[in-house]
Amino acid sequence: MNARVKRLVGWVGASILALAPFIIDTDIGKKLAILGLFLLLMQAMESRLWNLVALNLSGIIGYLYALYF
């Protein structure tokens, strides 16, 4: 992934994640949070920031649990 795409993915993920808390009580809010975390996960993996990879995976799992259970 080139640097420009990496930056774009990070900004889109962060923007989505910043919007999600305002509607987090709805299913779409949880899905937006998962999408935002997933995009930030891709950036963290590309940058080899393993602590952020673990944090993003934990958040994704938590929101999936909240969404489906």
N, C-alpha and C positions, 0 to 999 in steps of 0.2 A: 504494500500500500504506500503510495507516495505521500509526501509530507502534506500536500494540499488537501488530499482526500482525507487523511488522518485528522487534520484540523477541522474539516467540514463535518465529519462524522461525530467528532467530539462536541462541537458546538450544537449540532442538531440534537444529539443525545442529552446534553445539558439543558437545552431549551425545553425539550419535552419533559424532562424530569422536573424542571422548575415550574411548569404548568400543572403537573399532575396533582400536587397536594391540595389544590383548590377544589378538585372534584374527586378526591381519593375515596370518598364514601360510595361512589358509583363504580360499576364494573369497568366503564371506560377509563376512569381515573386510575384504577389498578393496572389496566392494560397499557395505558400510557407510561406508567411508572416502569413496568416491565420492559417496554420498548426502549425507553430512555436509558435504563440500566444496561440493557443488551448492547446498545450502541456505544455506551461508555466502556463496556466490557471489551468490545472489539478494539477500541483505542488503547485501553490498558494492556491488553495482551500484545498488541503490536509494539508497545513501548516497553514491554517486559516489566511492568509494575505489578508484581505478584500480590502485594498486599491489597491493591485496588481490585485485582481480579477476584480475590477471595471475598472482599466486601461486596462487590457487585453481584457475584453468584449468590451470596447470602441474601441480599435484597431481592433478587429475582425469585429465589425459592420461597421467601417469606410472602411476597405478593401473590405468587401462584397458590400458596396455601390459603391465603386470605380470600382469593378469588374462587377457589373450587371446593373448599372445605368449611 
